[in-house]
Amino acid sequence: MPSHKLKKIAHAEDRVTFDGPIAPGTGDHDYLCGHCTAVVLESVHLRQPSAAVFQCPQCGALNVVAQLDNPPDEVVERLTRWYGDSLSPPLPERRKGAR
């Protein structure tokens, strides 16, 4: 099962914070604390974690999902299938008169 290290942050600011442990999901990825490497999110889908803050159940560190600088090939393939070669989501069309 692939594992990904979360990014430790100093303050949660205005973000939603979950204190662990979070119940295991049905995915095939684990997310580890950015400070002590304890499992914070177990068996989740790669795209599942959001901009929320996750508190480590072992050391109490605050963590966020780090951006993948070098994503696995499977992720690049999936994103390319979803968004095309630009790897960015299409912008919604603006309706006439919308602000």
C-alpha positions as CSV (number, residue, x, y, z in Angstrom):
1,M,0.0,0.0,0.0
2,P,1.5,3.4,-1.0
3,S,2.1,5.9,1.8
4,H,2.4,9.6,1.6
5,K,3.9,12.0,4.2
6,L,1.7,14.8,5.2
7,K,3.2,18.3,5.6
8,K,3.5,19.6,9.2
9,I,2.2,23.1,9.8
10,A,2.4,25.4,12.8
11,H,-1.2,26.7,12.9
12,A,-4.6,25.5,11.5
13,E,-5.8,29.1,10.9
14,D,-9.4,29.0,9.7
15,R,-9.3,25.5,8.3
16,V,-11.4,22.6,9.5
17,T,-9.3,20.4,11.8
18,F,-9.8,16.6,12.3
19,D,-8.2,15.0,15.3
20,G,-7.3,11.4,14.7
21,P,-7.3,8.7,14.4
22,I,-9.7,8.8,11.5
23,A,-11.5,5.5,10.7
24,P,-9.9,3.5,7.9
25,G,-11.4,4.1,4.5
26,T,-11.7,1.8,1.4
27,G,-8.8,3.2,-0.6
28,D,-5.3,2.0,-1.0
29,H,-3.2,4.9,0.3
30,D,-2.0,5.8,3.8
31,Y,-1.0,9.4,4.9
32,L,1.7,9.7,7.5
33,C,2.3,12.4,10.1
34,G,4.9,14.9,8.8
35,H,6.6,14.9,12.2
36,C,6.6,11.4,13.7
37,T,5.4,9.3,10.6
38,A,2.5,7.7,12.5
39,V,-0.5,6.8,10.3
40,V,-2.9,9.7,10.4
41,L,-5.2,8.6,7.5
42,E,-5.5,4.9,6.7
43,S,-6.7,3.3,3.5
44,V,-8.0,6.4,1.8
45,H,-8.3,7.2,-1.9
46,L,-5.4,9.4,-3.2
47,R,-7.7,12.3,-4.2
48,Q,-9.9,12.0,-1.0
49,P,-8.1,14.3,1.5
50,S,-9.0,17.9,1.1
51,A,-7.7,21.2,2.4
52,A,-8.5,20.2,5.9
53,V,-6.0,19.9,8.7
54,F,-5.4,16.5,10.3
55,Q,-4.0,16.3,13.8
56,C,-1.7,13.3,14.5
57,P,-3.2,11.0,17.2
58,Q,0.4,10.1,18.3
59,C,2.3,13.4,18.6
60,G,-0.4,16.0,18.2
61,A,1.2,17.7,15.2
62,L,-1.0,19.5,12.7
63,N,-0.7,18.2,9.1
64,V,-2.0,19.0,5.7
65,V,-1.8,17.1,2.4
66,A,1.4,18.2,0.7
67,Q,1.3,18.9,-3.1
68,L,2.9,16.1,-5.0
69,D,6.0,17.4,-6.7
70,N,6.6,14.2,-8.6
71,P,3.2,12.3,-8.7
72,P,3.1,8.6,-9.5
73,D,2.5,7.7,-13.1
74,E,-1.0,6.3,-12.3
75,V,-2.0,9.8,-10.9
76,V,-0.7,11.6,-14.0
77,E,-2.5,9.1,-16.2
78,R,-5.8,9.6,-14.3
79,L,-5.5,13.4,-14.3
80,T,-4.7,13.3,-18.0
81,R,-7.8,11.2,-18.7
82,W,-9.9,13.6,-16.6
83,Y,-8.5,17.0,-17.8
84,G,-6.6,16.3,-21.0
85,D,-3.0,17.3,-21.5
86,S,-3.2,20.6,-19.7
87,L,-3.6,18.8,-16.3
88,S,-5.9,21.5,-15.1
89,P,-9.7,21.3,-14.7
90,P,-11.8,23.1,-17.3
91,L,-13.3,26.4,-16.1
92,P,-17.1,26.5,-16.0
93,E,-18.7,28.6,-18.7
94,R,-19.8,31.9,-17.5
95,R,-23.4,32.6,-18.0
96,K,-24.5,35.9,-19.5
97,G,-25.1,38.4,-16.8
98,A,-23.3,36.4,-14.1
99,R,-20.8,38.1,-11.9
